[in-house]
Amino acid sequence: MKPYNLDGKRFRSLVNSDNGEVGGETIFVYAQSGDIVTATYQGGAIEHGQLLARVRSDGRLDMRYHHLNRADEFMLGRCISTPEVLADGRLRFHEEWQWLSGDKSSGTSVIEEI
């Protein structure tokens, strides 16, 4: 995977497992400095969220995230996001995640650059 820069890019969820809280109304706004990536996200079931990630040598993001949902619950998790470059140059990430709070279940999701 060629290097990418997520600084200033916005993403929206396309697909998520039933046990996930992010949906199509959730917007992610990314920043990147070197191999450190941060983002804020909100919308839908998410009141406010933040994530911190490192770009691994294979281009995947190794991240931890936390958010406050609309039910006023704090949620915490980890995720590995695998990038895909679309035909038009936008990025799509295929994510494998696990809750570190609540039921500690895992799932998959896909987010795409908007």
N, C-alpha and C positions, 0 to 999 in steps of 0.2 A: 504494500500500500504506500503510495506517495505521501509525503508529509502534508498535513492540512492545518489550517488555522481556523479555529472556531470563534475567534474574537469578533463580537458583535452579531454573530449569527443567531437566528431564531428558529425554533423547532416546535412541531406540534405532534402529538401522539396519533398514530394511525391505528394501532392494535395494542391491546393489553389483555393479560390474563384476567379472569373474573375476580381474583383475589387482589388485584391491583387497584390503586385509587386514581391514577392519572387517566384522563380521558381526552377526547377530541377538543375540549374547551381549554385544556391546560397548555399554556405557552411557556417555553423554556427560552431564556435569554442567556447566551454563553459569553464568556470572556476567556482568553488564553494568553499566557505569558510563558514562552518556552514549552516545557512539557507539563506545565500545571494548568489545569482547566477548572473554572468555576462557573456556576450558573445559578440563577434564581428562577423559580417557576411558580405559577399560580393559575387559577381558573378551574372551573368545574368543582370537583370535590376538594380541591386544594386551596386553602386560605393563603398560605405562603410557604415556599420551600427553598432550600439551598442544597447545592451539591459541590463536592470537591473531588477532583479526579487527577490522575497522572496518565499521560499518554505513554503506553508501553512501547517497547521497541518494535512490536508487530503492528502498531497503529491502533490497537484496541485501548479503550479507556477503562481504567480500574478505578471505580468511584465508590464513594460513600455519600449517602443523601439523608436528609431529614426534612420533615415538613409538619405543619399544623394543618389538620384537615377541617372541613366545615362542621364536623361533629365535635370540634374543640379537643381533638386527641393529637398528641405528638406521636409521629411515626418515624422510624429509623430503618435504614436498609443499606445493602451493598449491591453493586451491579458491575458486570463486565459488558461493555458495549463494543460491538464489532462494526466498523464503518463499511459502507458501500457507497461508491460514487455512481450516481445516476447518469443516464445518457446526457442530461442537460447540465451536468456539472454539480448539481446539488448533492448534499450528503444525506444518507439514510443510515441510522444506527439500529442494529439488531441487538436487543438487550436480554441478558439472562440475569435475573435479580433475585434477592432473598430478603425478606423482612428480618431485621435484627430485633424487632419489638413485636408485640402482639403474638400471633400464632406461629411466627417464624417460618411461614410457608414461603415457597418460591414460585416464580413465574417467568414469563417472557413478554416482551413488548417490542414495538417498533416505533421509532420517532423519525420524522422527516423534516428537512430544512424547508422553511417557508419564506 
